[in-house]
C-alpha cells in the first residue's frame, strides 16, 4: 500500500513552488494517504469482469418517435391568447417608440 512520506510532500512543495508550513505538510500527508487508501479499496473491488464506466447509469437519449401531426389552425393557436389582432398575438410594448 503506497503512502506519501514527508519527504515526498516536501518535494511536491518545491515542485509547485509553494511554501507549506510543517503543520500543513503533516495535514496534507494525512489527507493524501486517506485518498490513496480509498483508491486502493476501489481497485480491490474492481476486477476484469467489471467494465470501466464514467457513469453508472447508461446515457442514452430517450426520444419520442417523430410522428407528423396536423398543425393548429391560426384560429386554434389564437384561441387562448389574451389579445389578438389581425391574426396575430398582441403583447405589451416593452421597447421604446416605433
C-alpha positions, 0 to 999 in steps of 0.5 A: 500500500503506497503512502506519501512520506514527508519527504515526498510532500516536501518535494511536491512543495518545491515542485509547485513552488509553494511554501507549506508550513510543517503543520500543513505538510503533516495535514496534507500527508494525512489527507493524501494517504486517506485518498490513496487508501480509498483508491486502493479499496476501489481497485480491490473491488474492481476486477476484469469482469467489471467494465470501466464506466464514467457513469453508472447509469447508461446515457442514452437519449430517450426520444419520442418517435417523430410522428407528423401531426396536423398543425393548429389552425391560426384560429386554434393557436389564437384561441387562448391568447389574451389579445389578438389582432389581425391574426396575430398575438398582441403583447405589451410594448416593452421597447421604446417608440416605433 
